[in-house]
Amino acid sequence: MSSFLFNFIGFILLGSVAIVLLLGIYTLFKGGDTSKKYSNKLMQLRVLLQFFAVIVLVLMAYFFKN
């Protein structure tokens, strides 16, 4: 059961980072006012989500290491 939980949470975290990354790249290449307003904020959100994902996965690997 812990393997399923670990995989499920890992895929959810990976998916959220990927979605924010794709949105950030889209707004970056779209240009104009949208790019100026949202591109940097989306990339900052991506870095924050990556940090959160790494922390959660390391903690889960530590506590569910059996």
PQR file with spaces between the fields and no chain letter, atoms N, CA, C, O and H, PARSE charges and radii, in Angstrom:
ATOM       1  N    MET     1       0.821   -1.200    0.000 -0.4000 1.5000
ATOM       2  CA   MET     1       0.000    0.000    0.000 -0.0000 2.0000
ATOM       3  C    MET     1       0.862    1.260    0.000  0.5500 1.7000
ATOM       4  O    MET     1       0.513    2.241   -0.657 -0.5500 1.4000
ATOM       5  N    SER     2       1.977    1.251    0.722 -0.4000 1.5000
ATOM       6  CA   SER     2       2.812    2.447    0.774 -0.0000 2.0000
ATOM       7  C    SER     2       3.455    2.724   -0.583  0.5500 1.7000
ATOM       8  O    SER     2       3.715    3.880   -0.916 -0.5500 1.4000
ATOM       9  H    SER     2       2.261    0.454    1.256  0.4000 1.0000
ATOM      10  N    SER     3       3.713    1.680   -1.368 -0.4000 1.5000
ATOM      11  CA   SER     3       4.273    1.868   -2.701 -0.0000 2.0000
ATOM      12  C    SER     3       3.275    2.589   -3.601  0.5500 1.7000
ATOM      13  O    SER     3       3.656    3.471   -4.369 -0.5500 1.4000
ATOM      14  H    SER     3       3.502    0.741   -1.097  0.4000 1.0000
ATOM      15  N    PHE     4       2.002    2.216   -3.508 -0.4000 1.5000
ATOM      16  CA   PHE     4       0.966    2.885   -4.281 -0.0000 2.0000
ATOM      17  C    PHE     4       0.841    4.347   -3.863  0.5500 1.7000
ATOM      18  O    PHE     4       0.741    5.232   -4.714 -0.5500 1.4000
ATOM      19  H    PHE     4       1.692    1.499   -2.884  0.4000 1.0000
ATOM      20  N    LEU     5       0.848    4.600   -2.563 -0.4000 1.5000
ATOM      21  CA   LEU     5       0.747    5.966   -2.051 -0.0000 2.0000
ATOM      22  C    LEU     5       1.941    6.800   -2.485  0.5500 1.7000
ATOM      23  O    LEU     5       1.780    7.951   -2.890 -0.5500 1.4000
ATOM      24  H    LEU     5       0.929    3.881   -1.872  0.4000 1.0000
ATOM      25  N    PHE     6       3.135    6.232   -2.404 -0.4000 1.5000
ATOM      26  CA   PHE     6       4.349    6.925   -2.814 -0.0000 2.0000
ATOM      27  C    PHE     6       4.292    7.281   -4.298  0.5500 1.7000
ATOM      28  O    PHE     6       4.619    8.405   -4.681 -0.5500 1.4000
ATOM      29  H    PHE     6       3.266    5.296   -2.075  0.4000 1.0000
ATOM      30  N    ASN     7       3.878    6.329   -5.134 -0.4000 1.5000
ATOM      31  CA   ASN     7       3.772    6.573   -6.577 -0.0000 2.0000
ATOM      32  C    ASN     7       2.695    7.599   -6.895  0.5500 1.7000
ATOM      33  O    ASN     7       2.900    8.474   -7.736 -0.5500 1.4000
ATOM      34  H    ASN     7       3.612    5.416   -4.823  0.4000 1.0000
ATOM      35  N    PHE     8       1.558    7.500   -6.236 -0.4000 1.5000
ATOM      36  CA   PHE     8       0.451    8.420   -6.482 -0.0000 2.0000
ATOM      37  C    PHE     8       0.837    9.855   -6.142  0.5500 1.7000
ATOM      38  O    PHE     8       0.611   10.767   -6.937 -0.5500 1.4000
ATOM      39  H    PHE     8       1.391    6.789   -5.553  0.4000 1.0000
ATOM      40  N    ILE     9       1.413   10.052   -4.972 -0.4000 1.5000
ATOM      41  CA   ILE     9       1.821   11.399   -4.567 -0.0000 2.0000
ATOM      42  C    ILE     9       2.946   11.903   -5.459  0.5500 1.7000
ATOM      43  O    ILE     9       2.976   13.083   -5.809 -0.5500 1.4000
ATOM      44  H    ILE     9       1.596    9.311   -4.326  0.4000 1.0000
ATOM      45  N    GLY    10       3.863   11.029   -5.827 -0.4000 1.5000
ATOM      46  CA   GLY    10       4.945   11.420   -6.723 -0.0000 2.0000
ATOM      47  C    GLY    10       4.434   11.881   -8.077  0.5500 1.7000
ATOM      48  O    GLY    10       4.911   12.884   -8.607 -0.5500 1.4000
ATOM      49  H    GLY    10       3.838   10.071   -5.542  0.4000 1.0000
ATOM      50  N    PHE    11       3.472   11.162   -8.645 -0.4000 1.5000
ATOM      51  CA   PHE    11       2.917   11.550   -9.943 -0.0000 2.0000
ATOM      52  C    PHE    11       2.110   12.845   -9.848  0.5500 1.7000
ATOM      53  O    PHE    11       2.135   13.658  -10.772 -0.5500 1.4000
ATOM      54  H    PHE    11       3.085   10.347   -8.214  0.4000 1.0000
ATOM      55  N    ILE    12       1.405   13.041   -8.753 -0.4000 1.5000
ATOM      56  CA   ILE    12       0.654   14.287   -8.560 -0.0000 2.0000
ATOM      57  C    ILE    12       1.621   15.463   -8.483  0.5500 1.7000
ATOM      58  O    ILE    12       1.394   16.492   -9.120 -0.5500 1.4000
ATOM      59  H    ILE    12       1.384   12.380   -8.002  0.4000 1.0000
ATOM      60  N    LEU    13       2.688   15.322   -7.717 -0.4000 1.5000
ATOM      61  CA   LEU    13       3.674   16.398   -7.603 -0.0000 2.0000
ATOM      62  C    LEU    13       4.381   16.648   -8.928  0.5500 1.7000
ATOM      63  O    LEU    13       4.583   17.797   -9.320 -0.5500 1.4000
ATOM      64  H    LEU    13       2.872   14.486   -7.200  0.4000 1.0000
ATOM      65  N    LEU    14       4.756   15.583   -9.612 -0.4000 1.5000
ATOM      66  CA   LEU    14       5.402   15.718  -10.917 -0.0000 2.0000
ATOM      67  C    LEU    14       4.469   16.382  -11.925  0.5500 1.7000
ATOM      68  O    LEU    14       4.899   17.235  -12.702 -0.5500 1.4000
ATOM      69  H    LEU    14       4.593   14.649   -9.293  0.4000 1.0000
ATOM      70  N    GLY    15       3.219   16.001  -11.916 -0.4000 1.5000
ATOM      71  CA   GLY    15       2.242   16.594  -12.822 -0.0000 2.0000
ATOM      72  C    GLY    15       2.020   18.074  -12.559  0.5500 1.7000
ATOM      73  O    GLY    15       1.899   18.863  -13.497 -0.5500 1.4000
ATOM      74  H    GLY    15       2.870   15.308  -11.285  0.4000 1.0000
ATOM      75  N    SER    16       1.965   18.455  -11.287 -0.4000 1.5000
ATOM      76  CA   SER    16       1.754   19.869  -10.977 -0.0000 2.0000
ATOM      77  C    SER    16       2.953   20.708  -11.412  0.5500 1.7000
ATOM      78  O    SER    16       2.780   21.815  -11.921 -0.5500 1.4000
ATOM      79  H    SER    16       2.063   17.815  -10.526  0.4000 1.0000
ATOM      80  N    VAL    17       4.160   20.193  -11.217 -0.4000 1.5000
ATOM      81  CA   VAL    17       5.358   20.912  -11.669 -0.0000 2.0000
ATOM      82  C    VAL    17       5.361   21.008  -13.189  0.5500 1.7000
ATOM      83  O    VAL    17       5.691   22.061  -13.735 -0.5500 1.4000
ATOM      84  H    VAL    17       4.300   19.293  -10.803  0.4000 1.0000
ATOM      85  N    ALA    18       5.006   19.948  -13.874 -0.4000 1.5000
ATOM      86  CA   ALA    18       5.005   19.945  -15.337 -0.0000 2.0000
ATOM      87  C    ALA    18       3.968   20.921  -15.897  0.5500 1.7000
ATOM      88  O    ALA    18       4.235   21.613  -16.879 -0.5500 1.4000
ATOM      89  H    ALA    18       4.738   19.093  -13.431  0.4000 1.0000
ATOM      90  N    ILE    19       2.794   20.979  -15.281 -0.4000 1.5000
ATOM      91  CA   ILE    19       1.751   21.894  -15.756 -0.0000 2.0000
ATOM      92  C    ILE    19       2.195   23.339  -15.599  0.5500 1.7000
ATOM      93  O    ILE    19       2.026   24.146  -16.513 -0.5500 1.4000
ATOM      94  H    ILE    19       2.577   20.416  -14.483  0.4000 1.0000
ATOM      95  N    VAL    20       2.763   23.671  -14.440 -0.4000 1.5000
ATOM      96  CA   VAL    20       3.221   25.045  -14.223 -0.0000 2.0000
ATOM      97  C    VAL    20       4.386   25.368  -15.162  0.5500 1.7000
ATOM      98  O    VAL    20       4.476   26.489  -15.663 -0.5500 1.4000
ATOM      99  H    VAL    20       2.900   23.015  -13.698  0.4000 1.0000
ATOM     100  N    LEU    21       5.271   24.410  -15.406 -0.4000 1.5000
ATOM     101  CA   LEU    21       6.374   24.628  -16.343 -0.0000 2.0000
ATOM     102  C    LEU    21       5.852   24.920  -17.747  0.5500 1.7000
ATOM     103  O    LEU    21       6.316   25.856  -18.398 -0.5500 1.4000
ATOM     104  H    LEU    21       5.197   23.499  -15.000  0.4000 1.0000
ATOM     105  N    LEU    22       4.894   24.127  -18.216 -0.4000 1.5000
ATOM     106  CA   LEU    22       4.341   24.336  -19.556 -0.0000 2.0000
ATOM     107  C    LEU    22       3.596   25.663  -19.659  0.5500 1.7000
ATOM     108  O    LEU    22       3.682   26.344  -20.681 -0.5500 1.4000
ATOM     109  H    LEU    22       4.518   23.366  -17.687  0.4000 1.0000
ATOM     110  N    LEU    23       2.865   26.035  -18.610 -0.4000 1.5000
ATOM     111  CA   LEU    23       2.193   27.335  -18.622 -0.0000 2.0000
ATOM     112  C    LEU    23       3.198   28.476  -18.649  0.5500 1.7000
ATOM     113  O    LEU    23       2.988   29.475  -19.338 -0.5500 1.4000
ATOM     114  H    LEU    23       2.795   25.482  -17.780  0.4000 1.0000
ATOM     115  N    GLY    24       4.285   28.335  -17.905 -0.4000 1.5000
ATOM     116  CA   GLY    24       5.322   29.360  -17.884 -0.0000 2.0000
ATOM     117  C    GLY    24       6.001   29.502  -19.238  0.5500 1.7000
ATOM     118  O    GLY    24       6.249   30.618  -19.694 -0.5500 1.4000
ATOM     119  H    GLY    24       4.455   27.525  -17.345  0.4000 1.0000
ATOM     120  N    ILE    25       6.301   28.391  -19.877 -0.4000 1.5000
ATOM     121  CA   ILE    25       6.927   28.437  -21.199 -0.0000 2.0000
ATOM     122  C    ILE    25       5.961   29.034  -22.227  0.5500 1.7000
ATOM     123  O    ILE    25       6.369   29.807  -23.093 -0.5500 1.4000
ATOM     124  H    ILE    25       6.099   27.484  -19.506  0.4000 1.0000
ATOM     125  N    TYR    26       4.694   28.674  -22.128 -0.4000 1.5000
ATOM     126  CA   TYR    26       3.692   29.218  -23.052 -0.0000 2.0000
ATOM     127  C    TYR    26       3.595   30.738  -22.926  0.5500 1.7000
ATOM     128  O    TYR    26       3.601   31.449  -23.931 -0.5500 1.4000
ATOM     129  H    TYR    26       4.362   28.046  -21.425  0.4000 1.0000
ATOM     130  N    THR    27       3.506   31.232  -21.694 -0.4000 1.5000
ATOM     131  CA   THR    27       3.395   32.681  -21.522 -0.0000 2.0000
ATOM     132  C    THR    27       4.693   33.390  -21.911  0.5500 1.7000
ATOM     133  O    THR    27       4.658   34.533  -22.368 -0.5500 1.4000
ATOM     134  H    THR    27       3.501   30.654  -20.878  0.4000 1.0000
ATOM     135  N    LEU    28       5.830   32.729  -21.736 -0.4000 1.5000
ATOM     136  CA   LEU    28       7.098   33.324  -22.134 -0.0000 2.0000
ATOM     137  C    LEU    28       7.154   33.531  -23.649  0.5500 1.7000
ATOM     138  O    LEU    28       7.583   34.586  -24.114 -0.5500 1.4000
ATOM     139  H    LEU    28       5.858   31.801  -21.365  0.4000 1.0000
ATOM     140  N    PHE    29       6.728   32.541  -24.408 -0.4000 1.5000
ATOM     141  CA   PHE    29       6.777   32.640  -25.862 -0.0000 2.0000
ATOM     142  C    PHE    29       5.603   33.427  -26.442  0.5500 1.7000
ATOM     143  O    PHE    29       5.672   33.894  -27.579 -0.5500 1.4000
ATOM     144  H    PHE    29       6.379   31.684  -24.030  0.4000 1.0000
ATOM     145  N    LYS    30       4.531   33.577  -25.671 -0.4000 1.5000
ATOM     146  CA   LYS    30       3.391   34.354  -26.154 -0.0000 2.0000
ATOM     147  C    LYS    30       3.758   35.827  -26.271  0.5500 1.7000
ATOM     148  O    LYS    30       3.360   36.505  -27.219 -0.5500 1.4000
ATOM     149  H    LYS    30       4.475   33.198  -24.747  0.4000 1.0000
ATOM     150  N    GLY    31       4.521   36.313  -25.299 -0.4000 1.5000
ATOM     151  CA   GLY    31       4.983   37.691  -25.351 -0.0000 2.0000
ATOM     152  C    GLY    31       3.912   38.686  -24.949  0.5500 1.7000
ATOM     153  O    GLY    31       2.819   38.312  -24.522 -0.5500 1.4000
ATOM     154  H    GLY    31       4.844   35.762  -24.529  0.4000 1.0000
ATOM     155  N    GLY    32       4.241   39.947  -25.091 -0.4000 1.5000
ATOM     156  CA   GLY    32       3.282   41.006  -24.790 -0.0000 2.0000
ATOM     157  C    GLY    32       3.105   41.230  -23.295  0.5500 1.7000
ATOM     158  O    GLY    32       3.975   40.908  -22.486 -0.5500 1.4000
ATOM     159  H    GLY    32       5.128   40.251  -25.437  0.4000 1.0000
ATOM     160  N    ASP    33       1.953   41.792  -22.958 -0.4000 1.5000
ATOM     161  CA   ASP    33       1.661   42.110  -21.558 -0.0000 2.0000
ATOM     162  C    ASP    33       1.502   40.854  -20.707  0.5500 1.7000
ATOM     163  O    ASP    33       1.855   40.845  -19.528 -0.5500 1.4000
ATOM     164  H    ASP    33       1.246   42.053  -23.616  0.4000 1.0000
ATOM     165  N    THR    34       0.975   39.804  -21.308 -0.4000 1.5000
ATOM     166  CA   THR    34       0.799   38.553  -20.564 -0.0000 2.0000
ATOM     167  C    THR    34       2.138   38.009  -20.100  0.5500 1.7000
ATOM     168  O    THR    34       2.270   37.554  -18.964 -0.5500 1.4000
ATOM     169  H    THR    34       0.689   39.812  -22.266  0.4000 1.0000
ATOM     170  N    SER    35       3.117   38.054  -20.969 -0.4000 1.5000
ATOM     171  CA   SER    35       4.441   37.557  -20.620 -0.0000 2.0000
ATOM     172  C    SER    35       5.062   38.389  -19.507  0.5500 1.7000
ATOM     173  O    SER    35       5.650   37.844  -18.572 -0.5500 1.4000
ATOM     174  H    SER    35       3.009   38.423  -21.892  0.4000 1.0000
ATOM     175  N    LYS    36       4.933   39.692  -19.606 -0.4000 1.5000
ATOM     176  CA   LYS    36       5.507   40.573  -18.583 -0.0000 2.0000
ATOM     177  C    LYS    36       4.851   40.350  -17.228  0.5500 1.7000
ATOM     178  O    LYS    36       5.508   40.442  -16.191 -0.5500 1.4000
ATOM     179  H    LYS    36       4.456   40.135  -20.365  0.4000 1.0000
ATOM     180  N    LYS    37       3.562   40.060  -17.239 -0.4000 1.5000
ATOM     181  CA   LYS    37       2.807   39.957  -15.988 -0.0000 2.0000
ATOM     182  C    LYS    37       2.933   38.580  -15.334  0.5500 1.7000
ATOM     183  O    LYS    37       3.036   38.494  -14.110 -0.5500 1.4000
ATOM     184  H    LYS    37       3.028   39.986  -18.081  0.4000 1.0000
ATOM     185  N    TYR    38       2.926   37.511  -16.117 -0.4000 1.5000
ATOM     186  CA   TYR    38       2.791   36.173  -15.541 -0.0000 2.0000
ATOM     187  C    TYR    38       3.987   35.248  -15.705  0.5500 1.7000
ATOM     188  O    TYR    38       4.120   34.302  -14.928 -0.5500 1.4000
ATOM     189  H    TYR    38       2.841   37.581  -17.111  0.4000 1.0000
ATOM     190  N    SER    39       4.854   35.472  -16.667 -0.4000 1.5000
ATOM     191  CA   SER    39       5.917   34.520  -16.956 -0.0000 2.0000
ATOM     192  C    SER    39       6.853   34.318  -15.761  0.5500 1.7000
ATOM     193  O    SER    39       7.134   33.181  -15.382 -0.5500 1.4000
ATOM     194  H    SER    39       4.746   36.241  -17.298  0.4000 1.0000
ATOM     195  N    ASN    40       7.327   35.391  -15.178 -0.4000 1.5000
ATOM     196  CA   ASN    40       8.247   35.275  -14.052 -0.0000 2.0000
ATOM     197  C    ASN    40       7.562   34.671  -12.831  0.5500 1.7000
ATOM     198  O    ASN    40       8.163   33.872  -12.113 -0.5500 1.4000
ATOM     199  H    ASN    40       7.098   36.315  -15.486  0.4000 1.0000
ATOM     200  N    LYS    41       6.322   35.045  -12.596 -0.4000 1.5000
ATOM     201  CA   LYS    41       5.591   34.503  -11.445 -0.0000 2.0000
ATOM     202  C    LYS    41       5.360   33.001  -11.590  0.5500 1.7000
ATOM     203  O    LYS    41       5.442   32.262  -10.609 -0.5500 1.4000
ATOM     204  H    LYS    41       5.833   35.694  -13.179  0.4000 1.0000
ATOM     205  N    LEU    42       5.073   32.549  -12.809 -0.4000 1.5000
ATOM     206  CA   LEU    42       4.884   31.117  -13.033 -0.0000 2.0000
ATOM     207  C    LEU    42       6.186   30.349  -12.834  0.5500 1.7000
ATOM     208  O    LEU    42       6.172   29.244  -12.293 -0.5500 1.4000
ATOM     209  H    LEU    42       5.007   33.150  -13.606  0.4000 1.0000
ATOM     210  N    MET    43       7.297   30.914  -13.257 -0.4000 1.5000
ATOM     211  CA   MET    43       8.574   30.228  -13.059 -0.0000 2.0000
ATOM     212  C    MET    43       8.964   30.202  -11.579  0.5500 1.7000
ATOM     213  O    MET    43       9.565   29.234  -11.116 -0.5500 1.4000
ATOM     214  H    MET    43       7.308   31.812  -13.696  0.4000 1.0000
ATOM     215  N    GLN    44       8.626   31.255  -10.839 -0.4000 1.5000
ATOM     216  CA   GLN    44       8.864   31.243   -9.397 -0.0000 2.0000
ATOM     217  C    GLN    44       7.991   30.190   -8.724  0.5500 1.7000
ATOM     218  O    GLN    44       8.442   29.499   -7.810 -0.5500 1.4000
ATOM     219  H    GLN    44       8.137   32.042  -11.216  0.4000 1.0000
ATOM     220  N    LEU    45       6.745   30.065   -9.171 -0.4000 1.5000
ATOM     221  CA   LEU    45       5.852   29.029   -8.642 -0.0000 2.0000
ATOM     222  C    LEU    45       6.390   27.642   -8.951  0.5500 1.7000
ATOM     223  O    LEU    45       6.295   26.738   -8.120 -0.5500 1.4000
ATOM     224  H    LEU    45       6.379   30.627   -9.913  0.4000 1.0000
ATOM     225  N    ARG    46       6.957   27.466  -10.147 -0.4000 1.5000
ATOM     226  CA   ARG    46       7.541   26.171  -10.512 -0.0000 2.0000
ATOM     227  C    ARG    46       8.684   25.801   -9.588  0.5500 1.7000
ATOM     228  O    ARG    46       8.783   24.656   -9.146 -0.5500 1.4000
ATOM     229  H    ARG    46       7.035   28.200  -10.822  0.4000 1.0000
ATOM     230  N    VAL    47       9.553   26.766   -9.290 -0.4000 1.5000
ATOM     231  CA   VAL    47      10.678   26.494   -8.391 -0.0000 2.0000
ATOM     232  C    VAL    47      10.167   26.137   -7.006  0.5500 1.7000
ATOM     233  O    VAL    47      10.694   25.223   -6.371 -0.5500 1.4000
ATOM     234  H    VAL    47       9.473   27.696   -9.649  0.4000 1.0000
ATOM     235  N    LEU    48       9.150   26.842   -6.529 -0.4000 1.5000
ATOM     236  CA   LEU    48       8.567   26.538   -5.221 -0.0000 2.0000
ATOM     237  C    LEU    48       7.944   25.142   -5.200  0.5500 1.7000
ATOM     238  O    LEU    48       8.113   24.401   -4.231 -0.5500 1.4000
ATOM     239  H    LEU    48       8.723   27.584   -7.045  0.4000 1.0000
ATOM     240  N    LEU    49       7.229   24.782   -6.260 -0.4000 1.5000
ATOM     241  CA   LEU    49       6.636   23.443   -6.341 -0.0000 2.0000
ATOM     242  C    LEU    49       7.706   22.358   -6.425  0.5500 1.7000
ATOM     243  O    LEU    49       7.545   21.284   -5.845 -0.5500 1.4000
ATOM     244  H    LEU    49       7.092   25.384   -7.048  0.4000 1.0000
ATOM     245  N    GLN    50       8.792   22.627   -7.139 -0.4000 1.5000
ATOM     246  CA   GLN    50       9.877   21.652   -7.204 -0.0000 2.0000
ATOM     247  C    GLN    50      10.504   21.452   -5.827  0.5500 1.7000
ATOM     248  O    GLN    50      10.795   20.323   -5.432 -0.5500 1.4000
ATOM     249  H    GLN    50       8.923   23.500   -7.610  0.4000 1.0000
ATOM     250  N    PHE    51      10.709   22.534   -5.105 -0.4000 1.5000
ATOM     251  CA   PHE    51      11.262   22.436   -3.754 -0.0000 2.0000
ATOM     252  C    PHE    51      10.341   21.603   -2.863  0.5500 1.7000
ATOM     253  O    PHE    51      10.792   20.706   -2.151 -0.5500 1.4000
ATOM     254  H    PHE    51      10.473   23.451   -5.426  0.4000 1.0000
ATOM     255  N    PHE    52       9.046   21.913   -2.915 -0.4000 1.5000
ATOM     256  CA   PHE    52       8.061   21.177   -2.122 -0.0000 2.0000
ATOM     257  C    PHE    52       8.035   19.702   -2.512  0.5500 1.7000
ATOM     258  O    PHE    52       7.963   18.838   -1.639 -0.5500 1.4000
ATOM     259  H    PHE    52       8.680   22.641   -3.494  0.4000 1.0000
ATOM     260  N    ALA    53       8.091   19.404   -3.800 -0.4000 1.5000
ATOM     261  CA   ALA    53       8.057   18.021   -4.271 -0.0000 2.0000
ATOM     262  C    ALA    53       9.281   17.249   -3.795  0.5500 1.7000
ATOM     263  O    ALA    53       9.159   16.101   -3.367 -0.5500 1.4000
ATOM     264  H    ALA    53       8.149   20.106   -4.509  0.4000 1.0000
ATOM     265  N    VAL    54      10.445   17.857   -3.864 -0.4000 1.5000
ATOM     266  CA   VAL    54      11.669   17.178   -3.419 -0.0000 2.0000
ATOM     267  C    VAL    54      11.607   16.904   -1.918  0.5500 1.7000
ATOM     268  O    VAL    54      11.953   15.809   -1.476 -0.5500 1.4000
ATOM     269  H    VAL    54      10.544   18.790   -4.211  0.4000 1.0000
ATOM     270  N    ILE    55      11.170   17.887   -1.133 -0.4000 1.5000
ATOM     271  CA   ILE    55      11.074   17.706    0.316 -0.0000 2.0000
ATOM     272  C    ILE    55      10.091   16.585    0.650  0.5500 1.7000
ATOM     273  O    ILE    55      10.396   15.714    1.464 -0.5500 1.4000
ATOM     274  H    ILE    55      10.888   18.777   -1.492  0.4000 1.0000
ATOM     275  N    VAL    56       8.919   16.602    0.028 -0.4000 1.5000
ATOM     276  CA   VAL    56       7.907   15.573    0.312 -0.0000 2.0000
ATOM     277  C    VAL    56       8.409   14.189   -0.085  0.5500 1.7000
ATOM     278  O    VAL    56       8.233   13.234    0.671 -0.5500 1.4000
ATOM     279  H    VAL    56       8.671   17.309   -0.634  0.4000 1.0000
ATOM     280  N    LEU    57       9.029   14.065   -1.255 -0.4000 1.5000
ATOM     281  CA   LEU    57       9.503   12.751   -1.701 -0.0000 2.0000
ATOM     282  C    LEU    57      10.653   12.238   -0.846  0.5500 1.7000
ATOM     283  O    LEU    57      10.738   11.038   -0.586 -0.5500 1.4000
ATOM     284  H    LEU    57       9.171   14.841   -1.869  0.4000 1.0000
ATOM     285  N    VAL    58      11.531   13.118   -0.409 -0.4000 1.5000
ATOM     286  CA   VAL    58      12.627   12.687    0.472 -0.0000 2.0000
ATOM     287  C    VAL    58      12.072   12.242    1.825  0.5500 1.7000
ATOM     288  O    VAL    58      12.509   11.229    2.370 -0.5500 1.4000
ATOM     289  H    VAL    58      11.462   14.093   -0.621  0.4000 1.0000
ATOM     290  N    LEU    59      11.113   12.994    2.368 -0.4000 1.5000
ATOM     291  CA   LEU    59      10.511   12.598    3.641 -0.0000 2.0000
ATOM     292  C    LEU    59       9.761   11.276    3.519  0.5500 1.7000
ATOM     293  O    LEU    59       9.833   10.432    4.411 -0.5500 1.4000
ATOM     294  H    LEU    59      10.758   13.817    1.925  0.4000 1.0000
ATOM     295  N    MET    60       9.042   11.099    2.413 -0.4000 1.5000
ATOM     296  CA   MET    60       8.321    9.835    2.228 -0.0000 2.0000
ATOM     297  C    MET    60       9.300    8.679    2.051  0.5500 1.7000
ATOM     298  O    MET    60       9.058    7.586    2.564 -0.5500 1.4000
ATOM     299  H    MET    60       8.983   11.786    1.688  0.4000 1.0000
ATOM     300  N    ALA    61      10.386    8.896    1.343 -0.4000 1.5000
ATOM     301  CA   ALA    61      11.382    7.838    1.165 -0.0000 2.0000
ATOM     302  C    ALA    61      12.013    7.480    2.507  0.5500 1.7000
ATOM     303  O    ALA    61      12.321    6.314    2.753 -0.5500 1.4000
ATOM     304  H    ALA    61      10.583    9.783    0.926  0.4000 1.0000
ATOM     305  N    TYR    62      12.207    8.458    3.367 -0.4000 1.5000
ATOM     306  CA   TYR    62      12.796    8.197    4.677 -0.0000 2.0000
ATOM     307  C    TYR    62      11.826    7.410    5.578  0.5500 1.7000
ATOM     308  O    TYR    62      12.224    6.447    6.233 -0.5500 1.4000
ATOM     309  H    TYR    62      11.958    9.405    3.167  0.4000 1.0000
ATOM     310  N    PHE    63      10.576    7.822    5.601 -0.4000 1.5000
ATOM     311  CA   PHE    63       9.613    7.188    6.506 -0.0000 2.0000
ATOM     312  C    PHE    63       9.050    5.874    5.980  0.5500 1.7000
ATOM     313  O    PHE    63       8.629    5.028    6.769 -0.5500 1.4000
ATOM     314  H    PHE    63      10.253    8.604    5.068  0.4000 1.0000
ATOM     315  N    PHE    64       9.035    5.685    4.657 -0.4000 1.5000
ATOM     316  CA   PHE    64       8.518    4.453    4.067 -0.0000 2.0000
ATOM     317  C    PHE    64       9.637    3.628    3.441  0.5500 1.7000
ATOM     318  O    PHE    64       9.430    3.004    2.400 -0.5500 1.4000
ATOM     319  H    PHE    64       9.377    6.372    4.016  0.4000 1.0000
ATOM     320  N    LYS    65      10.804    3.614    4.047 -0.4000 1.5000
ATOM     321  CA   LYS    65      11.956    2.948    3.424 -0.0000 2.0000
ATOM     322  C    LYS    65      11.922    1.425    3.499  0.5500 1.7000
ATOM     323  O    LYS    65      12.774    0.775    2.894 -0.5500 1.4000
ATOM     324  H    LYS    65      10.973    4.121    4.892  0.4000 1.0000
ATOM     325  N    ASN    66      10.990    0.847    4.204 -0.4000 1.5000
ATOM     326  CA   ASN    66      10.923   -0.615    4.275 -0.0000 2.0000
ATOM     327  C    ASN    66      10.339   -1.135    3.042  0.5500 1.7000
ATOM     328  O    ASN    66      10.191   -2.348    2.893 -0.5500 1.4000
ATOM     329  H    ASN    66      10.298    1.375    4.695  0.4000 1.0000
